[in-house]
Amino acid sequence: MKYVPDVSELSYTFGGREPVRSVKPGTIVELYTEDCFGGLVRDVTDLPSVVCEFPYLNPVTGPFFVEGAEPGDTLAVHFVAITPARDWAVSSTFPHFGALTGTHTTATLHPPLDEVVWRYDVDVDAGWVRYHARRGDFSMELPLDPMHGTAGVAPAAFESRMTIVPDVHGGNMDTPELRAGTTAYFGVNVPGALFALGDGHCRQGDGEVCGTAVEAAMNTVVILDVIKGAATPTPRFETDDALMSAGSARPLEDAYRMSQHDLITWTAEMTGLDTLDAYQLISQAGTAPVGNVCDPNYTMLAKVRKKYLGGVDAYEGIHARLRQTAREVSR
């Protein structure tokens, strides 16, 4: 199924929206996502504060109603391909947004940062994006590493959340781990799950420190499937080599604790280890990639290589099955 939304169909929340399409489990969906600025920031002279209107930022495509998905199930989303849709992308700094500036909750008397836009050249065939300094002659080609900053399902209890807010439903987690080849797992909170996706990045450093990545529209292919009767308390990710748990909260140490707690208890469940044995194993074998450190909630990941878990199959091996389907689609 192919879906390219009209501007009027873009969503700015998870929850509170009617589905744009209904799909069966196992459906391959080709979709277009607009960048976080809605495509309105096209040049270094286009300041977001001038050309964008709050709260119409960080649009997502969807939501998609996945037939048969019910609360208590898990939605599996396998990312087959993520390809920049344009030969340019943008990034920016903001006066009161980002990890190294005062905000309304971190009030300081320091002058706010300047609002500055950077425009990147994008060459998909060559596999790079080109950075240009705004206040000097320096430029540099950086490897293209497309990913999605925002993905998730509708929250529980009739809640509607702005797309910029990450939480247990997903949202704006901004982890570079959400790239092609990854399967994401989201706990289903409402009938149909109501999955939505957006915020494409040509690449992003850990933390998304300045508050924006190399923001780009994307042509993305995903496979949506349902794991019946399997609860997932916080977003999880799986690659061919690793398992990951996401935690989103403030302060940052609580996001860290959430991600580590979920990976440790998940490890104990999959391996049959005692909880403290799993705690010890993850303490020595795990890593902790950073998601965003700028949004209303921060995001941390806990990650472990599968080889350290004795070859267990998460969710009865659905990642391997979807990965095989993806390979067949890509031929």
Secondary structure, 3 states (H helix, E strand, C coil): CEECCCHHHCECEECCCCCCEEECCCEEEEEEECCCCCCCCCCCCCCHHHHCCCCCCCCEEEEEEECCCCCCCEEEEEEEEEEECCCEEEEEEECCECCCCCCCCCCCCCCCCCCEEEEEEEECCCCEEEEECCCCCCEEEEECCCEEEEEECCCCCCCCEECCCCECCEEECCCCCCECCCEEEEECCCCCEEEEEEEEECCCCCECCCCCCCECCEEEEEEEEEECCCCCCCCEEECCCEEEEEEEECCHHHHHHHHHHHHHHHHHHHHCCCHHHHHHHHHHHCECCECECCCCCEEEEEEEEHHHHCCCCHHHHHHHHHHHHHHHHHC
